[in-house]
Amino acid sequence: MAKNRQNDTEAKGTTPGEETVSQTEEAVEEVSGEAVAEEGAAEAEEAEEVPKSPEELMEEKIKAAEAKAAENYDRLLRSTAEFDNYKKRSAREFQESKKYANEAFIKQLLPVIDNLERAVESIGDEGDDSGQGVIEGVKMTLSEIFKVFDKFHLKPLESQGKPFDPNFHQAVIQEETNSVPENTVVKEMQKGYLLHDRLIRPAMVVVSKAAAKSAGENEKAEAE
């Protein structure tokens, strides 16, 4: 077989090495030809592209301008809405600060009112004429103070006889009794106050609880 191949090669007038080099060169030429053909096709496609007319270019510019205008309009709407929210929030915060501007001062004044009320309660209707005159003066002072409080929308909580409410009342002790329903305010140790609709001090109260039943009452209940 080898001898036959050698004879074929000799018949063609080439050696085996020359035949291999020739085949490689043919392959390279084939690849180069394909690359050139592809480049030629690309150049032909580019050559086939028709330049855009002025009308088409103007239309593209108009579309781009419309898209930019829509984007800017949307941004303007967002900025306007945010600014409106800011104005409303600022106005609300200003009204709140104005509404409760005197809260700190009133809180400092409340203990003074408590002391005046305790002084009136401690003496009551007892004492000589001079003592009663002082008490009447204190009562008049308290009355005038409460008139001022009313102008600034400060009002005391009405707690006596009301159901206990942890949002407005602070329970000090519980008192056993059956004269009122359970969890009822039976005594007010210290008044609570509202400034407009805000609680600035809860009322300190005594709350009722059911009295323990006696042995006879327990026996009667069991018999029933």
Secondary structure as the mmCIF struct_conf table of DSSP 4:
data_model
#
loop_
_struct_conf.conf_type_id
_struct_conf.id
_struct_conf.beg_label_comp_id
_struct_conf.beg_label_asym_id
_struct_conf.beg_label_seq_id
_struct_conf.end_label_comp_id
_struct_conf.end_label_asym_id
_struct_conf.end_label_seq_id
HELX_RH_AL_P HELX_RH_AL_P1 ALA A 2 LYS A 12
TURN_TY1_P TURN_TY1_P1 GLY A 13 GLY A 13
HELX_RH_AL_P HELX_RH_AL_P2 PRO A 16 GLU A 48
HELX_LH_PP_P HELX_LH_PP_P1 GLU A 49 SER A 53
HELX_RH_AL_P HELX_RH_AL_P3 PRO A 54 LYS A 99
TURN_TY1_P TURN_TY1_P2 TYR A 100 ASN A 102
HELX_RH_AL_P HELX_RH_AL_P4 GLU A 103 ILE A 123
TURN_TY1_P TURN_TY1_P3 GLY A 124 ASP A 125
BEND BEND1 GLY A 127 GLY A 127
HELX_RH_AL_P HELX_RH_AL_P5 ASP A 129 LYS A 151
TURN_TY1_P TURN_TY1_P4 PHE A 152 HIS A 153
STRN STRN1 LEU A 154 PRO A 156
TURN_TY1_P TURN_TY1_P5 GLN A 160 GLY A 161
BEND BEND2 LYS A 162 LYS A 162
STRN STRN2 PRO A 163 PRO A 163
HELX_LH_PP_P HELX_LH_PP_P2 PHE A 164 PHE A 164
TURN_TY1_P TURN_TY1_P6 PRO A 166 PHE A 168
STRN STRN3 HIS A 169 GLU A 176
BEND BEND3 ASN A 178 VAL A 180
TURN_TY1_P TURN_TY1_P7 GLU A 182 ASN A 183
STRN STRN4 THR A 184 THR A 184
STRN STRN5 VAL A 185 GLN A 190
STRN STRN6 TYR A 193 LEU A 195
TURN_TY1_P TURN_TY1_P8 HIS A 196 ASP A 197
STRN STRN7 ARG A 198 ARG A 201
HELX_LH_PP_P HELX_LH_PP_P3 PRO A 202 PRO A 202
STRN STRN8 ALA A 203 LYS A 209
HELX_LH_PP_P HELX_LH_PP_P4 ALA A 210 SER A 214
HELX_RH_AL_P HELX_RH_AL_P6 ALA A 215 ALA A 223
#
